C-alpha cells in the first residue's frame, strides 16, 4: 500500500543518504551510536529519540531539497547509484 507521503519520505532519505555517503560518512550511525558507545567502554549511556528543529521548518526543508535537486553533481551521483532514473533538469 502506498502512502501519499511516500514520495517526500523517499526524497528525504535519498538526499540525506547522499549527503553522508558523498563524503564517506554513515547516514545510519545514530541508530547504532548507543551500542557503539557502550562497546567502547562507556558505562552511562542514555539514548533518547529527538528531532532537528531545522527540519521542522517546511520552508527550510523545501529550499534545501530544491537546491540539492538543482545540483548537477548530486543528480549525477544518485543516477550513477541507481536511486533515480535520470538527472533532474
Secondary structure, DSSP 8 states (H G I E B T S, - for coil): ---TTHHHHHHHHHHHHHHHHTTT--TTHHHHHHHHHHHTT-S---------GGGG-HHHHHHHHHHHHH-HHHHHHHHHTTSSSS---
